[in-house]
Amino acid sequence: TDQLATPTATDQVATPTATDQVETPTATDQVETPTATDQVETPTATDQVETPTATDEQPETPTNPPETDTTPKTVEGEVDMNVTVTNAGAGVKFFFSHDTRAFDMTKIVAAGATSNESKEAIDYAKFTLGSFGATLNGIEDYGKDFSPAKAFANAGQTYVAAQFTLLYDGKTVVTGREHDANGEITKNGTPVRVTIYIGVKGDLNLDGLSDSRDGTLALIHAAQVGTGIENARKFTDFSDVKEILPASEVLAADMENFVIFLGDIDTETTTGEDIANEIKVDAKDATSIFQYAARRGVDAFGTRWINDAGVTVKDEAGNDYTFARKGIITSNYPEYSKAIAVNDGLLKEVAE
């Protein structure tokens, strides 16, 4: 009666019923899983860290410095050229005062001239002569029609021995201009000068006339050379000539050859006198000068020099007539030397 009671079926430890079991969380009780609206926000396009735009200042990137213009600088009123004046020899620097032909610049400026300022080919028709001057403002462009006759008339002297300035398209031609690596001028160019002599044919004493005094000088010179006098007097040693020689050494250097050119009536030499082989101004020239002076004194139409026998001259009507005498002819033409007359088509050789 005191034993521990054995639990009966009704006394057994209660087994939890379905309604008593520990509750299993239902779908609505489970730990909430963040929904799309609850999830941690992922930055949207508008929320993302801003990428700098083109308008936002960027860190400066070093740039290359601007290139330096190294084009050689030029000078207003000048043109830098590689050019050679070919009348350094007497052949194209001696002229007669009655020569109305324009200076032929193709004979004064050597072929092959180039410009240091342009790649264009040189147009020789653009070369002209101007007065001697250091700057363009002091230089007069004498133009394309400038001739020995015009130069002689403009000078108003008994002869012309002068340096003219070479121009190209109205600009002073210079040579030797130098530049540094940046194109800046380090040495100015030197103006190109053209030395020209112009005188009266037969005028040995350079007084602007061809008369008996010139014939006398020719005879004295020829006699001294012909008789073997050592160191025969040059024409420039005669007092009348010596007194009026140019002071410039550059111009004086060719004066003897120039006088010989004027006095050599028959051949009009431009190379001076080689006494050892030939006397350029001789008794024949003296005779022609005397005849010319005499004719000029009595002929109302003027006198021309013609140096060879057997030449035909065209008159104003275009007719030909021939003179068999060597030396001088008279007609209603201005003075001509043989070289000029042949060039102008006034003279032609007579066929034998």
Rosetta blueprint (number, residue, H / E / L):
1 T L
2 D L
3 Q L
4 L L
5 A L
6 T L
7 P L
8 T L
9 A L
10 T L
11 D L
12 Q L
13 V L
14 A L
15 T L
16 P L
17 T L
18 A L
19 T L
20 D L
21 Q L
22 V L
23 E L
24 T L
25 P L
26 T L
27 A L
28 T L
29 D L
30 Q L
31 V L
32 E L
33 T L
34 P L
35 T L
36 A L
37 T L
38 D L
39 Q L
40 V L
41 E L
42 T L
43 P L
44 T L
45 A L
46 T L
47 D L
48 Q L
49 V L
50 E L
51 T L
52 P L
53 T L
54 A L
55 T L
56 D L
57 E L
58 Q L
59 P L
60 E L
61 T L
62 P L
63 T L
64 N L
65 P L
66 P L
67 E L
68 T L
69 D L
70 T L
71 T L
72 P L
73 K L
74 T L
75 V L
76 E L
77 G L
78 E E
79 V E
80 D E
81 M E
82 N E
83 V L
84 T L
85 V E
86 T H
87 N H
88 A H
89 G L
90 A H
91 G H
92 V H
93 K L
94 F E
95 F E
96 F E
97 S L
98 H L
99 D L
100 T L
101 R L
102 A L
103 F L
104 D L
105 M H
106 T H
107 K H
108 I H
109 V E
110 A L
111 A L
112 G L
113 A L
114 T E
115 S E
116 N L
117 E L
118 S L
119 K L
120 E L
121 A L
122 I L
123 D L
124 Y H
125 A H
126 K H
127 F E
128 T E
129 L E
130 G E
131 S L
132 F L
133 G L
134 A L
135 T L
136 L H
137 N H
138 G H
139 I L
140 E L
141 D E
142 Y L
143 G L
144 K L
145 D L
146 F L
147 S L
148 P H
149 A H
150 K H
151 A H
152 F H
153 A H
154 N H
155 A H
156 G L
157 Q L
158 T L
159 Y L
160 V E
161 A E
162 A E
163 Q E
164 F E
165 T E
166 L E
167 L E
168 Y E
169 D L
170 G L
171 K E
172 T E
173 V E
174 V E
175 T E
176 G L
177 R L
178 E E
179 H E
180 D L
181 A L
182 N L
183 G L
184 E L
185 I E
186 T E
187 K E
188 N L
189 G L
190 T E
191 P E
192 V L
193 R E
194 V E
195 T E
196 I E
197 Y E
198 I E
199 G E
200 V L
201 K L
202 G L
203 D L
204 L L
205 N L
206 L L
207 D L
208 G L
209 L L
210 S L
211 D L
212 S H
213 R H
214 D H
215 G H
216 T H
217 L H
218 A H
219 L H
220 I H
221 H H
222 A H
223 A H
224 Q H
225 V H
226 G H
227 T L
228 G L
229 I L
230 E L
231 N L
232 A L
233 R L
234 K L
235 F H
236 T H
237 D H
238 F L
239 S H
240 D H
241 V H
242 K H
243 E L
244 I L
245 L L
246 P L
247 A L
248 S L
249 E H
250 V H
251 L H
252 A H
253 A L
254 D L
255 M H
256 E H
257 N H
258 F H
259 V H
260 I H
261 F H
262 L H
263 G H
264 D L
265 I L
266 D L
267 T L
268 E L
269 T L
270 T L
271 T L
272 G L
273 E L
274 D L
275 I L
276 A L
277 N L
278 E L
279 I L
280 K L
281 V L
282 D L
283 A H
284 K H
285 D H
286 A H
287 T H
288 S H
289 I H
290 F H
291 Q H
292 Y H
293 A H
294 A H
295 R H
296 R H
297 G H
298 V H
299 D L
300 A L
301 F L
302 G L
303 T E
304 R E
305 W E
306 I E
307 N L
308 D L
309 A L
310 G L
311 V E
312 T E
313 V E
314 K E
315 D L
316 E L
317 A L
318 G L
319 N L
320 D E
321 Y E
322 T E
323 F E
324 A L
325 R L
326 K L
327 G E
328 I E
329 I E
330 T E
331 S L
332 N L
333 Y L
334 P L
335 E L
336 Y L
337 S L
338 K H
339 A H
340 I H
341 A H
342 V H
343 N H
344 D L
345 G L
346 L L
347 L E
348 K E
349 E E
350 V L
351 A L
352 E L
